[in-house]
């Protein structure tokens, strides 16, 4: 299982503010849920990231290092 938390995650054109992305073993699509508390082994990325799944792994591209105010 892989997990990341970021202020702003972009995945397949959708925007997730203050969410955790989780990819279960043998899964190809991550699940997203609002951040409520810290979870062991969750990688944190400050700001905005673009997320993709490649060969069963979350691939994170940092777009900005600071949280950006965004209107959705």
mmCIF file as Biopython writes it, N, C-alpha, C and O atoms, coordinates in Angstrom:
data_model
#
loop_
_atom_site.group_PDB
_atom_site.id
_atom_site.type_symbol
_atom_site.label_atom_id
_atom_site.label_alt_id
_atom_site.label_comp_id
_atom_site.label_asym_id
_atom_site.label_entity_id
_atom_site.label_seq_id
_atom_site.pdbx_PDB_ins_code
_atom_site.Cartn_x
_atom_site.Cartn_y
_atom_site.Cartn_z
_atom_site.occupancy
_atom_site.B_iso_or_equiv
_atom_site.auth_seq_id
_atom_site.auth_asym_id
_atom_site.pdbx_PDB_model_num
ATOM 1   N N  . UNK A ? 1  ? 0.844   -1.175 0.000   1.0 0.0 1  A 1 
ATOM 2   C CA . UNK A ? 1  ? 0.000   0.000  0.000   1.0 0.0 1  A 1 
ATOM 3   C C  . UNK A ? 1  ? 0.891   1.240  0.000   1.0 0.0 1  A 1 
ATOM 4   O O  . UNK A ? 1  ? 1.897   1.308  0.706   1.0 0.0 1  A 1 
ATOM 5   N N  . UNK A ? 2  ? 0.498   2.203  -0.801  1.0 0.0 2  A 1 
ATOM 6   C CA . UNK A ? 2  ? 1.219   3.467  -0.874  1.0 0.0 2  A 1 
ATOM 7   C C  . UNK A ? 2  ? 0.245   4.597  -0.572  1.0 0.0 2  A 1 
ATOM 8   O O  . UNK A ? 2  ? -0.919  4.559  -0.968  1.0 0.0 2  A 1 
ATOM 9   N N  . UNK A ? 3  ? 0.750   5.608  0.143   1.0 0.0 3  A 1 
ATOM 10  C CA . UNK A ? 3  ? -0.098  6.725  0.543   1.0 0.0 3  A 1 
ATOM 11  C C  . UNK A ? 3  ? 0.686   8.023  0.475   1.0 0.0 3  A 1 
ATOM 12  O O  . UNK A ? 3  ? 1.851   8.081  0.867   1.0 0.0 3  A 1 
ATOM 13  N N  . UNK A ? 4  ? 0.026   9.076  -0.033  1.0 0.0 4  A 1 
ATOM 14  C CA . UNK A ? 4  ? 0.616   10.415 0.036   1.0 0.0 4  A 1 
ATOM 15  C C  . UNK A ? 4  ? -0.449  11.389 0.536   1.0 0.0 4  A 1 
ATOM 16  O O  . UNK A ? 4  ? -1.649  11.155 0.391   1.0 0.0 4  A 1 
ATOM 17  N N  . UNK A ? 5  ? 0.018   12.477 1.123   1.0 0.0 5  A 1 
ATOM 18  C CA . UNK A ? 5  ? -0.853  13.582 1.518   1.0 0.0 5  A 1 
ATOM 19  C C  . UNK A ? 5  ? -0.265  14.857 0.946   1.0 0.0 5  A 1 
ATOM 20  O O  . UNK A ? 5  ? 0.949   15.058 0.993   1.0 0.0 5  A 1 
ATOM 21  N N  . UNK A ? 6  ? -1.108  15.713 0.411   1.0 0.0 6  A 1 
ATOM 22  C CA . UNK A ? 6  ? -0.658  16.998 -0.109  1.0 0.0 6  A 1 
ATOM 23  C C  . UNK A ? 6  ? -1.760  18.033 0.067   1.0 0.0 6  A 1 
ATOM 24  O O  . UNK A ? 6  ? -2.937  17.701 0.208   1.0 0.0 6  A 1 
ATOM 25  N N  . UNK A ? 7  ? -1.344  19.302 0.054   1.0 0.0 7  A 1 
ATOM 26  C CA . UNK A ? 7  ? -2.315  20.385 0.117   1.0 0.0 7  A 1 
ATOM 27  C C  . UNK A ? 7  ? -3.242  20.365 -1.091  1.0 0.0 7  A 1 
ATOM 28  O O  . UNK A ? 7  ? -4.426  20.684 -0.984  1.0 0.0 7  A 1 
ATOM 29  N N  . UNK A ? 8  ? -2.683  19.983 -2.255  1.0 0.0 8  A 1 
ATOM 30  C CA . UNK A ? 8  ? -3.446  20.032 -3.504  1.0 0.0 8  A 1 
ATOM 31  C C  . UNK A ? 8  ? -2.925  18.932 -4.421  1.0 0.0 8  A 1 
ATOM 32  O O  . UNK A ? 8  ? -1.783  18.986 -4.879  1.0 0.0 8  A 1 
ATOM 33  N N  . UNK A ? 9  ? -3.760  17.939 -4.686  1.0 0.0 9  A 1 
ATOM 34  C CA . UNK A ? 9  ? -3.395  16.837 -5.576  1.0 0.0 9  A 1 
ATOM 35  C C  . UNK A ? 9  ? -4.214  16.968 -6.857  1.0 0.0 9  A 1 
ATOM 36  O O  . UNK A ? 9  ? -5.429  17.163 -6.812  1.0 0.0 9  A 1 
ATOM 37  N N  . UNK A ? 10 ? -3.540  16.858 -7.993  1.0 0.0 10 A 1 
ATOM 38  C CA . UNK A ? 10 ? -4.214  16.846 -9.279  1.0 0.0 10 A 1 
ATOM 39  C C  . UNK A ? 10 ? -4.054  15.436 -9.857  1.0 0.0 10 A 1 
ATOM 40  O O  . UNK A ? 10 ? -2.936  14.953 -10.038 1.0 0.0 10 A 1 
ATOM 41  N N  . UNK A ? 11 ? -5.188  14.781 -10.144 1.0 0.0 11 A 1 
ATOM 42  C CA . UNK A ? 11 ? -5.170  13.430 -10.708 1.0 0.0 11 A 1 
ATOM 43  C C  . UNK A ? 11 ? -6.254  13.322 -11.772 1.0 0.0 11 A 1 
ATOM 44  O O  . UNK A ? 11 ? -7.434  13.529 -11.487 1.0 0.0 11 A 1 
ATOM 45  N N  . UNK A ? 12 ? -5.859  13.003 -12.977 1.0 0.0 12 A 1 
ATOM 46  C CA . UNK A ? 12 ? -6.802  12.842 -14.107 1.0 0.0 12 A 1 
ATOM 47  C C  . UNK A ? 12 ? -7.733  14.043 -14.258 1.0 0.0 12 A 1 
ATOM 48  O O  . UNK A ? 12 ? -8.927  13.883 -14.512 1.0 0.0 12 A 1 
ATOM 49  N N  . UNK A ? 13 ? -7.184  15.236 -14.102 1.0 0.0 13 A 1 
ATOM 50  C CA . UNK A ? 13 ? -7.971  16.447 -14.288 1.0 0.0 13 A 1 
ATOM 51  C C  . UNK A ? 13 ? -8.828  16.849 -13.105 1.0 0.0 13 A 1 
ATOM 52  O O  . UNK A ? 13 ? -9.485  17.889 -13.151 1.0 0.0 13 A 1 
ATOM 53  N N  . UNK A ? 14 ? -8.839  16.053 -12.049 1.0 0.0 14 A 1 
ATOM 54  C CA . UNK A ? 14 ? -9.610  16.384 -10.843 1.0 0.0 14 A 1 
ATOM 55  C C  . UNK A ? 14 ? -8.670  16.957 -9.799  1.0 0.0 14 A 1 
ATOM 56  O O  . UNK A ? 14 ? -7.492  16.604 -9.745  1.0 0.0 14 A 1 
ATOM 57  N N  . UNK A ? 15 ? -9.204  17.846 -8.969  1.0 0.0 15 A 1 
ATOM 58  C CA . UNK A ? 15 ? -8.417  18.512 -7.941  1.0 0.0 15 A 1 
ATOM 59  C C  . UNK A ? 15 ? -8.900  18.066 -6.557  1.0 0.0 15 A 1 
ATOM 60  O O  . UNK A ? 15 ? -10.097 18.069 -6.269  1.0 0.0 15 A 1 
ATOM 61  N N  . UNK A ? 16 ? -7.948  17.685 -5.719  1.0 0.0 16 A 1 
ATOM 62  C CA . UNK A ? 16 ? -8.256  17.227 -4.361  1.0 0.0 16 A 1 
ATOM 63  C C  . UNK A ? 16 ? -7.480  18.113 -3.389  1.0 0.0 16 A 1 
ATOM 64  O O  . UNK A ? 16 ? -6.251  18.063 -3.341  1.0 0.0 16 A 1 
ATOM 65  N N  . UNK A ? 17 ? -8.196  18.913 -2.624  1.0 0.0 17 A 1 
ATOM 66  C CA . UNK A ? 17 ? -7.567  19.818 -1.662  1.0 0.0 17 A 1 
ATOM 67  C C  . UNK A ? 17 ? -7.488  19.151 -0.291  1.0 0.0 17 A 1 
ATOM 68  O O  . UNK A ? 17 ? -8.490  18.672 0.242   1.0 0.0 17 A 1 
ATOM 69  N N  . UNK A ? 18 ? -6.271  19.129 0.272   1.0 0.0 18 A 1 
ATOM 70  C CA . UNK A ? 18 ? -6.017  18.515 1.588   1.0 0.0 18 A 1 
ATOM 71  C C  . UNK A ? 18 ? -6.554  17.090 1.660   1.0 0.0 18 A 1 
ATOM 72  O O  . UNK A ? 18 ? -7.325  16.747 2.556   1.0 0.0 18 A 1 
ATOM 73  N N  . UNK A ? 19 ? -6.140  16.279 0.713   1.0 0.0 19 A 1 
ATOM 74  C CA . UNK A ? 19 ? -6.569  14.887 0.627   1.0 0.0 19 A 1 
ATOM 75  C C  . UNK A ? 19 ? -5.379  13.932 0.740   1.0 0.0 19 A 1 
ATOM 76  O O  . UNK A ? 19 ? -4.223  14.308 0.548   1.0 0.0 19 A 1 
ATOM 77  N N  . UNK A ? 20 ? -5.714  12.698 1.054   1.0 0.0 20 A 1 
ATOM 78  C CA . UNK A ? 20 ? -4.763  11.598 1.034   1.0 0.0 20 A 1 
ATOM 79  C C  . UNK A ? 20 ? -5.097  10.755 -0.192  1.0 0.0 20 A 1 
ATOM 80  O O  . UNK A ? 20 ? -6.263  10.454 -0.448  1.0 0.0 20 A 1 
ATOM 81  N N  . UNK A ? 21 ? -4.072  10.377 -0.945  1.0 0.0 21 A 1 
ATOM 82  C CA . UNK A ? 21 ? -4.237  9.449  -2.064  1.0 0.0 21 A 1 
ATOM 83  C C  . UNK A ? 21 ? -3.646  8.118  -1.633  1.0 0.0 21 A 1 
ATOM 84  O O  . UNK A ? 21 ? -2.534  8.064  -1.108  1.0 0.0 21 A 1 
ATOM 85  N N  . UNK A ? 22 ? -4.382  7.063  -1.852  1.0 0.0 22 A 1 
ATOM 86  C CA . UNK A ? 22 ? -3.942  5.738  -1.420  1.0 0.0 22 A 1 
ATOM 87  C C  . UNK A ? 22 ? -4.065  4.754  -2.571  1.0 0.0 22 A 1 
ATOM 88  O O  . UNK A ? 22 ? -5.095  4.687  -3.241  1.0 0.0 22 A 1 
ATOM 89  N N  . UNK A ? 23 ? -2.998  3.989  -2.790  1.0 0.0 23 A 1 
ATOM 90  C CA . UNK A ? 23 ? -3.010  2.962  -3.821  1.0 0.0 23 A 1 
ATOM 91  C C  . UNK A ? 23 ? -2.766  1.621  -3.147  1.0 0.0 23 A 1 
ATOM 92  O O  . UNK A ? 23 ? -1.687  1.366  -2.611  1.0 0.0 23 A 1 
ATOM 93  N N  . UNK A ? 24 ? -3.782  0.772  -3.183  1.0 0.0 24 A 1 
ATOM 94  C CA . UNK A ? 24 ? -3.666  -0.552 -2.586  1.0 0.0 24 A 1 
ATOM 95  C C  . UNK A ? 24 ? -2.829  -1.459 -3.479  1.0 0.0 24 A 1 
ATOM 96  O O  . UNK A ? 24 ? -2.714  -1.226 -4.682  1.0 0.0 24 A 1 
ATOM 97  N N  . UNK A ? 25 ? -2.247  -2.491 -2.880  1.0 0.0 25 A 1 
ATOM 98  C CA . UNK A ? 25 ? -1.492  -3.472 -3.651  1.0 0.0 25 A 1 
ATOM 99  C C  . UNK A ? 25 ? -2.388  -4.071 -4.731  1.0 0.0 25 A 1 
ATOM 100 O O  . UNK A ? 25 ? -3.557  -4.361 -4.479  1.0 0.0 25 A 1 
ATOM 101 N N  . UNK A ? 26 ? -1.853  -4.254 -5.907  1.0 0.0 26 A 1 
ATOM 102 C CA . UNK A ? 26 ? -2.551  -4.854 -7.046  1.0 0.0 26 A 1 
ATOM 103 C C  . UNK A ? 26 ? -3.699  -3.989 -7.565  1.0 0.0 26 A 1 
ATOM 104 O O  . UNK A ? 26 ? -4.582  -4.494 -8.259  1.0 0.0 26 A 1 
ATOM 105 N N  . UNK A ? 27 ? -3.700  -2.709 -7.243  1.0 0.0 27 A 1 
ATOM 106 C CA . UNK A ? 27 ? -4.718  -1.789 -7.741  1.0 0.0 27 A 1 
ATOM 107 C C  . UNK A ? 27 ? -4.081  -0.851 -8.760  1.0 0.0 27 A 1 
ATOM 108 O O  . UNK A ? 27 ? -2.876  -0.605 -8.713  1.0 0.0 27 A 1 
ATOM 109 N N  . UNK A ? 28 ? -4.877  -0.336 -9.670  1.0 0.0 28 A 1 
ATOM 110 C CA . UNK A ? 28 ? -4.360  0.593  -10.672 1.0 0.0 28 A 1 
ATOM 111 C C  . UNK A ? 28 ? -4.962  1.987  -10.536 1.0 0.0 28 A 1 
ATOM 112 O O  . UNK A ? 28 ? -4.520  2.925  -11.200 1.0 0.0 28 A 1 
ATOM 113 N N  . UNK A ? 29 ? -5.966  2.122  -9.680  1.0 0.0 29 A 1 
ATOM 114 C CA . UNK A ? 29 ? -6.626  3.415  -9.476  1.0 0.0 29 A 1 
ATOM 115 C C  . UNK A ? 29 ? -6.553  3.779  -7.992  1.0 0.0 29 A 1 
ATOM 116 O O  . UNK A ? 29 ? -7.004  3.012  -7.141  1.0 0.0 29 A 1 
ATOM 117 N N  . UNK A ? 30 ? -5.984  4.951  -7.678  1.0 0.0 30 A 1 
ATOM 118 C CA . UNK A ? 30 ? -5.903  5.347  -6.271  1.0 0.0 30 A 1 
ATOM 119 C C  . UNK A ? 30 ? -7.263  5.783  -5.733  1.0 0.0 30 A 1 
ATOM 120 O O  . UNK A ? 30 ? -8.139  6.207  -6.486  1.0 0.0 30 A 1 
ATOM 121 N N  . UNK A ? 31 ? -7.417  5.668  -4.421  1.0 0.0 31 A 1 
ATOM 122 C CA . UNK A ? 31 ? -8.602  6.218  -3.760  1.0 0.0 31 A 1 
ATOM 123 C C  . UNK A ? 31 ? -8.169  7.496  -3.054  1.0 0.0 31 A 1 
ATOM 124 O O  . UNK A ? 31 ? -7.009  7.653  -2.675  1.0 0.0 31 A 1 
ATOM 125 N N  . UNK A ? 32 ? -9.122  8.401  -2.886  1.0 0.0 32 A 1 
ATOM 126 C CA . UNK A ? 32 ? -8.853  9.700  -2.274  1.0 0.0 32 A 1 
ATOM 127 C C  . UNK A ? 32 ? -9.815  9.919  -1.123  1.0 0.0 32 A 1 
ATOM 128 O O  . UNK A ? 32 ? -10.999 9.597  -1.217  1.0 0.0 32 A 1 
ATOM 129 N N  . UNK A ? 33 ? -9.298  10.468 -0.039  1.0 0.0 33 A 1 
ATOM 130 C CA . UNK A ? 33 ? -10.173 10.820 1.075   1.0 0.0 33 A 1 
ATOM 131 C C  . UNK A ? 33 ? -9.598  12.029 1.800   1.0 0.0 33 A 1 
ATOM 132 O O  . UNK A ? 33 ? -8.382  12.224 1.809   1.0 0.0 33 A 1 
ATOM 133 N N  . UNK A ? 34 ? -10.461 12.846 2.411   1.0 0.0 34 A 1 
ATOM 134 C CA . UNK A ? 34 ? -9.999  14.057 3.103   1.0 0.0 34 A 1 
ATOM 135 C C  . UNK A ? 34 ? -9.065  13.705 4.256   1.0 0.0 34 A 1 
ATOM 136 O O  . UNK A ? 34 ? -9.254  12.712 4.958   1.0 0.0 34 A 1 
ATOM 137 N N  . UNK A ? 35 ? -8.055  14.548 4.427   1.0 0.0 35 A 1 
ATOM 138 C CA . UNK A ? 35 ? -7.114  14.370 5.535   1.0 0.0 35 A 1 
ATOM 139 C C  . UNK A ? 35 ? -7.808  14.698 6.852   1.0 0.0 35 A 1 
ATOM 140 O O  . UNK A ? 35 ? -8.393  15.771 7.000   1.0 0.0 35 A 1 
ATOM 141 N N  . UNK A ? 36 ? -7.744  13.776 7.803   1.0 0.0 36 A 1 
ATOM 142 C CA . UNK A ? 36 ? -8.315  14.011 9.130   1.0 0.0 36 A 1 
ATOM 143 C C  . UNK A ? 36 ? -7.276  13.868 10.231  1.0 0.0 36 A 1 
ATOM 144 O O  . UNK A ? 36 ? -7.309  14.596 11.223  1.0 0.0 36 A 1 
ATOM 145 N N  . UNK A ? 37 ? -6.350  12.927 10.055  1.0 0.0 37 A 1 
ATOM 146 C CA . UNK A ? 37 ? -5.265  12.757 11.023  1.0 0.0 37 A 1 
ATOM 147 C C  . UNK A ? 37 ? -4.106  12.043 10.335  1.0 0.0 37 A 1 
ATOM 148 O O  . UNK A ? 37 ? -4.254  11.482 9.250   1.0 0.0 37 A 1 
ATOM 149 N N  . UNK A ? 38 ? -2.969  12.080 10.983  1.0 0.0 38 A 1 
ATOM 150 C CA . UNK A ? 38 ? -1.778  11.464 10.403  1.0 0.0 38 A 1 
ATOM 151 C C  . UNK A ? 38 ? -1.907  9.948  10.395  1.0 0.0 38 A 1 
ATOM 152 O O  . UNK A ? 38 ? -2.458  9.347  11.317  1.0 0.0 38 A 1 
ATOM 153 N N  . UNK A ? 39 ? -1.385  9.346  9.331   1.0 0.0 39 A 1 
ATOM 154 C CA . UNK A ? 39 ? -1.377  7.889  9.191   1.0 0.0 39 A 1 
ATOM 155 C C  . UNK A ? 39 ? 0.073   7.474  8.959   1.0 0.0 39 A 1 
ATOM 156 O O  . UNK A ? 39 ? 0.768   8.055  8.125   1.0 0.0 39 A 1 
ATOM 157 N N  . UNK A ? 40 ? 0.518   6.478  9.692   1.0 0.0 40 A 1 
ATOM 158 C CA . UNK A ? 40 ? 1.892   5.992  9.589   1.0 0.0 40 A 1 
ATOM 159 C C  . UNK A ? 40 ? 2.250   5.664  8.135   1.0 0.0 40 A 1 
ATOM 160 O O  . UNK A ? 40 ? 1.441   5.109  7.392   1.0 0.0 40 A 1 
ATOM 161 N N  . UNK A ? 41 ? 3.463   6.015  7.753   1.0 0.0 41 A 1 
ATOM 162 C CA . UNK A ? 41 ? 4.027   5.722  6.426   1.0 0.0 41 A 1 
ATOM 163 C C  . UNK A ? 41 ? 3.355   6.490  5.287   1.0 0.0 41 A 1 
ATOM 164 O O  . UNK A ? 41 ? 3.354   6.032  4.144   1.0 0.0 41 A 1 
ATOM 165 N N  . UNK A ? 42 ? 2.791   7.640  5.591   1.0 0.0 42 A 1 
ATOM 166 C CA . UNK A ? 42 ? 2.221   8.503  4.555   1.0 0.0 42 A 1 
ATOM 167 C C  . UNK A ? 42 ? 3.229   9.583  4.207   1.0 0.0 42 A 1 
ATOM 168 O O  . UNK A ? 42 ? 3.670   10.327 5.083   1.0 0.0 42 A 1 
ATOM 169 N N  . UNK A ? 43 ? 3.595   9.675  2.943   1.0 0.0 43 A 1 
ATOM 170 C CA . UNK A ? 43 ? 4.535   10.714 2.505   1.0 0.0 43 A 1 
ATOM 171 C C  . UNK A ? 43 ? 3.778   12.027 2.336   1.0 0.0 43 A 1 
ATOM 172 O O  . UNK A ? 43 ? 2.677   12.057 1.785   1.0 0.0 43 A 1 
ATOM 173 N N  . UNK A ? 44 ? 4.387   13.120 2.821   1.0 0.0 44 A 1 
ATOM 174 C CA . UNK A ? 44 ? 3.758   14.435 2.738   1.0 0.0 44 A 1 
ATOM 175 C C  . UNK A ? 44 ? 4.469   15.268 1.690   1.0 0.0 44 A 1 
ATOM 176 O O  . UNK A ? 44 ? 5.699   15.311 1.638   1.0 0.0 44 A 1 
ATOM 177 N N  . UNK A ? 45 ? 3.675   15.934 0.850   1.0 0.0 45 A 1 
ATOM 178 C CA . UNK A ? 45 ? 4.199   16.863 -0.143  1.0 0.0 45 A 1 
ATOM 179 C C  . UNK A ? 45 ? 3.509   18.202 0.063   1.0 0.0 45 A 1 
ATOM 180 O O  . UNK A ? 45 ? 2.288   18.306 -0.059  1.0 0.0 45 A 1 
ATOM 181 N N  . UNK A ? 46 ? 4.282   19.209 0.371   1.0 0.0 46 A 1 
ATOM 182 C CA . UNK A ? 46 ? 3.743   20.542 0.570   1.0 0.0 46 A 1 
ATOM 183 C C  . UNK A ? 46 ? 3.373   21.145 -0.782  1.0 0.0 46 A 1 
ATOM 184 O O  . UNK A ? 46 ? 4.086   20.962 -1.769  1.0 0.0 46 A 1 
ATOM 185 N N  . UNK A ? 47 ? 2.268   21.856 -0.820  1.0 0.0 47 A 1 
ATOM 186 C CA . UNK A ? 47 ? 1.880   22.554 -2.037  1.0 0.0 47 A 1 
ATOM 187 C C  . UNK A ? 47 ? 1.061   21.714 -2.986  1.0 0.0 47 A 1 
ATOM 188 O O  . UNK A ? 47 ? 0.203   20.935 -2.571  1.0 0.0 47 A 1 
ATOM 189 N N  . UNK A ? 48 ? 1.342   21.885 -4.290  1.0 0.0 48 A 1 
ATOM 190 C CA . UNK A ? 48 ? 0.565   21.238 -5.348  1.0 0.0 48 A 1 
ATOM 191 C C  . UNK A ? 48 ? 1.390   20.156 -6.029  1.0 0.0 48 A 1 
ATOM 192 O O  . UNK A ? 48 ? 2.554   20.364 -6.371  1.0 0.0 48 A 1 
ATOM 193 N N  . UNK A ? 49 ? 0.757   18.980 -6.221  1.0 0.0 49 A 1 
ATOM 194 C CA . UNK A ? 49 ? 1.422   17.878 -6.910  1.0 0.0 49 A 1 
ATOM 195 C C  . UNK A ? 49 ? 0.502   17.316 -7.985  1.0 0.0 49 A 1 
ATOM 196 O O  . UNK A ? 49 ? -0.723  17.390 -7.888  1.0 0.0 49 A 1 
ATOM 197 N N  . UNK A ? 50 ? 1.125   16.756 -9.002  1.0 0.0 50 A 1 
ATOM 198 C CA . UNK A ? 50 ? 0.414   16.008 -10.033 1.0 0.0 50 A 1 
ATOM 199 C C  . UNK A ? 50 ? 0.689   14.538 -9.750  1.0 0.0 50 A 1 
ATOM 200 O O  . UNK A ? 50 ? 1.832   14.155 -9.502  1.0 0.0 50 A 1 
ATOM 201 N N  . UNK A ? 51 ? -0.356  13.715 -9.786  1.0 0.0 51 A 1 
ATOM 202 C CA . UNK A ? 51 ? -0.233  12.312 -9.413  1.0 0.0 51 A 1 
ATOM 203 C C  . UNK A ? 51 ? -0.605  11.417 -10.595 1.0 0.0 51 A 1 
ATOM 204 O O  . UNK A ? 51 ? -1.612  11.642 -11.265 1.0 0.0 51 A 1 
ATOM 205 N N  . UNK A ? 52 ? 0.221   10.400 -10.839 1.0 0.0 52 A 1 
ATOM 206 C CA . UNK A ? 52 ? -0.088  9.375  -11.831 1.0 0.0 52 A 1 
ATOM 207 C C  . UNK A ? 52 ? 0.249   8.012  -11.224 1.0 0.0 52 A 1 
ATOM 208 O O  . UNK A ? 52 ? 0.922   7.923  -10.197 1.0 0.0 52 A 1 
ATOM 209 N N  . UNK A ? 53 ? -0.228  6.964  -11.874 1.0 0.0 53 A 1 
ATOM 210 C CA . UNK A ? 53 ? 0.095   5.600  -11.461 1.0 0.0 53 A 1 
ATOM 211 C C  . UNK A ? 53 ? 0.839   4.946  -12.613 1.0 0.0 53 A 1 
ATOM 212 O O  . UNK A ? 53 ? 0.331   4.882  -13.733 1.0 0.0 53 A 1 
ATOM 213 N N  . UNK A ? 54 ? 2.053   4.457  -12.333 1.0 0.0 54 A 1 
ATOM 214 C CA . UNK A ? 54 ? 2.865   3.796  -13.345 1.0 0.0 54 A 1 
ATOM 215 C C  . UNK A ? 54 ? 3.331   2.461  -12.784 1.0 0.0 54 A 1 
ATOM 216 O O  . UNK A ? 54 ? 3.995   2.415  -11.748 1.0 0.0 54 A 1 
ATOM 217 N N  . UNK A ? 55 ? 2.988   1.387  -13.460 1.0 0.0 55 A 1 
ATOM 218 C CA . UNK A ? 55 ? 3.393   0.037  -13.055 1.0 0.0 55 A 1 
ATOM 219 C C  . UNK A ? 55 ? 3.082   -0.242 -11.584 1.0 0.0 55 A 1 
ATOM 220 O O  . UNK A ? 55 ? 3.903   -0.819 -10.871 1.0 0.0 55 A 1 
ATOM 221 N N  . UNK A ? 56 ? 1.906   0.164  -11.140 1.0 0.0 56 A 1 
ATOM 222 C CA . UNK A ? 56 ? 1.482   -0.110 -9.771  1.0 0.0 56 A 1 
ATOM 223 C C  . UNK A ? 56 ? 2.112   0.759  -8.701  1.0 0.0 56 A 1 
ATOM 224 O O  . UNK A ? 56 ? 2.070   0.415  -7.519  1.0 0.0 56 A 1 
ATOM 225 N N  . UNK A ? 57 ? 2.701   1.893  -9.101  1.0 0.0 57 A 1 
ATOM 226 C CA . UNK A ? 57 ? 3.329   2.797  -8.145  1.0 0.0 57 A 1 
ATOM 227 C C  . UNK A ? 57 ? 2.800   4.215  -8.326  1.0 0.0 57 A 1 
ATOM 228 O O  . UNK A ? 57 ? 2.575   4.668  -9.449  1.0 0.0 57 A 1 
ATOM 229 N N  . UNK A ? 58 ? 2.605   4.907  -7.212  1.0 0.0 58 A 1 
ATOM 230 C CA . UNK A ? 58 ? 2.238   6.314  -7.273  1.0 0.0 58 A 1 
ATOM 231 C C  . UNK A ? 58 ? 3.459   7.110  -7.713  1.0 0.0 58 A 1 
ATOM 232 O O  . UNK A ? 58 ? 4.539   6.968  -7.138  1.0 0.0 58 A 1 
ATOM 233 N N  . UNK A ? 59 ? 3.289   7.939  -8.720  1.0 0.0 59 A 1 
ATOM 234 C CA . UNK A ? 59 ? 4.361   8.802  -9.196  1.0 0.0 59 A 1 
ATOM 235 C C  . UNK A ? 59 ? 3.911   10.239 -8.965  1.0 0.0 59 A 1 
ATOM 236 O O  . UNK A ? 59 ? 2.885   10.678 -9.485  1.0 0.0 59 A 1 
ATOM 237 N N  . UNK A ? 60 ? 4.697   10.959 -8.177  1.0 0.0 60 A 1 
ATOM 238 C CA . UNK A ? 60 ? 4.345   12.316 -7.771  1.0 0.0 60 A 1 
ATOM 239 C C  . UNK A ? 60 ? 5.275   13.314 -8.452  1.0 0.0 60 A 1 
ATOM 240 O O  . UNK A ? 60 ? 6.496   13.158 -8.428  1.0 0.0 60 A 1 
ATOM 241 N N  . UNK A ? 61 ? 4.685   14.335 -9.054  1.0 0.0 61 A 1 
ATOM 242 C CA . UNK A ? 61 ? 5.463   15.429 -9.632  1.0 0.0 61 A 1 
ATOM 243 C C  . UNK A ? 61 ? 5.098   16.700 -8.876  1.0 0.0 61 A 1 
ATOM 244 O O  . UNK A ? 61 ? 3.947   17.135 -8.898  1.0 0.0 61 A 1 
ATOM 245 N N  . UNK A ? 62 ? 6.081   17.289 -8.209  1.0 0.0 62 A 1 
ATOM 246 C CA . UNK A ? 62 ? 5.855   18.507 -7.422  1.0 0.0 62 A 1 
ATOM 247 C C  . UNK A ? 62 ? 5.699   19.682 -8.376  1.0 0.0 62 A 1 
ATOM 248 O O  . UNK A ? 62 ? 6.604   19.966 -9.160  1.0 0.0 62 A 1 
ATOM 249 N N  . UNK A ? 63 ? 4.559   20.371 -8.317  1.0 0.0 63 A 1 
ATOM 250 C CA . UNK A ? 63 ? 4.293   21.528 -9.177  1.0 0.0 63 A 1 
ATOM 251 C C  . UNK A ? 63 ? 4.583   22.839 -8.480  1.0 0.0 63 A 1 
ATOM 252 O O  . UNK A ? 63 ? 5.006   23.807 -9.112  1.0 0.0 63 A 1 
ATOM 253 N N  . UNK A ? 64 ? 4.355   22.871 -7.171  1.0 0.0 64 A 1 
ATOM 254 C CA . UNK A ? 64 ? 4.701   24.058 -6.384  1.0 0.0 64 A 1 
ATOM 255 C C  . UNK A ? 64 ? 4.995   23.609 -4.955  1.0 0.0 64 A 1 
ATOM 256 O O  . UNK A ? 64 ? 4.458   22.609 -4.478  1.0 0.0 64 A 1 
ATOM 257 N N  . UNK A ? 65 ? 5.853   24.364 -4.290  1.0 0.0 65 A 1 
ATOM 258 C CA . UNK A ? 65 ? 6.257   23.995 -2.942  1.0 0.0 65 A 1 
ATOM 259 C C  . UNK A ? 65 ? 5.389   24.635 -1.872  1.0 0.0 65 A 1 
ATOM 260 O O  . UNK A ? 65 ? 5.537   24.337 -0.686  1.0 0.0 65 A 1 
ATOM 261 N N  . UNK A ? 66 ? 4.493   25.506 -2.283  1.0 0.0 66 A 1 
ATOM 262 C CA . UNK A ? 66 ? 3.619   26.181 -1.320  1.0 0.0 66 A 1 
ATOM 263 C C  . UNK A ? 66 ? 2.170   25.921 -1.701  1.0 0.0 66 A 1 
ATOM 264 O O  . UNK A ? 66 ? 1.835   25.735 -2.871  1.0 0.0 66 A 1 
ATOM 265 N N  . UNK A ? 67 ? 1.334   25.914 -0.694  1.0 0.0 67 A 1 
ATOM 266 C CA . UNK A ? 67 ? -0.098  25.743 -0.949  1.0 0.0 67 A 1 
ATOM 267 C C  . UNK A ? 67 ? -0.600  26.972 -1.707  1.0 0.0 67 A 1 
ATOM 268 O O  . UNK A ? 67 ? -0.321  28.107 -1.319  1.0 0.0 67 A 1 
ATOM 269 N N  . UNK A ? 68 ? -1.331  26.741 -2.774  1.0 0.0 68 A 1 
ATOM 270 C CA . UNK A ? 68 ? -1.855  27.839 -3.587  1.0 0.0 68 A 1 
ATOM 271 C C  . UNK A ? 68 ? -3.335  28.020 -3.325  1.0 0.0 68 A 1 
ATOM 272 O O  . UNK A ? 68 ? -4.082  27.043 -3.280  1.0 0.0 68 A 1 
ATOM 273 N N  . UNK A ? 69 ? -3.770  29.264 -3.151  1.0 0.0 69 A 1 
ATOM 274 C CA . UNK A ? 69 ? -5.220  29.466 -3.061  1.0 0.0 69 A 1 
ATOM 275 C C  . UNK A ? 69 ? -5.807  29.205 -4.434  1.0 0.0 69 A 1 
ATOM 276 O O  . UNK A ? 69 ? -5.319  29.727 -5.437  1.0 0.0 69 A 1 
ATOM 277 N N  . UNK A ? 70 ? -6.856  28.396 -4.476  1.0 0.0 70 A 1 
ATOM 278 C CA . UNK A ? 70 ? -7.442  28.040 -5.765  1.0 0.0 70 A 1 
ATOM 279 C C  . UNK A ? 70 ? -8.955  28.055 -5.649  1.0 0.0 70 A 1 
ATOM 280 O O  . UNK A ? 70 ? -9.520  27.641 -4.637  1.0 0.0 70 A 1 
ATOM 281 N N  . UNK A ? 71 ? -9.581  28.525 -6.669  1.0 0.0 71 A 1 
ATOM 282 C CA . UNK A ? 71 ? -11.032 28.551 -6.697  1.0 0.0 71 A 1 
ATOM 283 C C  . UNK A ? 71 ? -11.489 27.480 -7.664  1.0 0.0 71 A 1 
ATOM 284 O O  . UNK A ? 71 ? -11.156 27.519 -8.848  1.0 0.0 71 A 1 
ATOM 285 N N  . UNK A ? 72 ? -12.261 26.514 -7.154  1.0 0.0 72 A 1 
ATOM 286 C CA . UNK A ? 72 ? -12.735 25.417 -8.015  1.0 0.0 72 A 1 
ATOM 287 C C  . UNK A ? 72 ? -14.213 25.542 -8.275  1.0 0.0 72 A 1 
ATOM 288 O O  . UNK A ? 72 ? -14.789 24.712 -8.978  1.0 0.0 72 A 1 
#
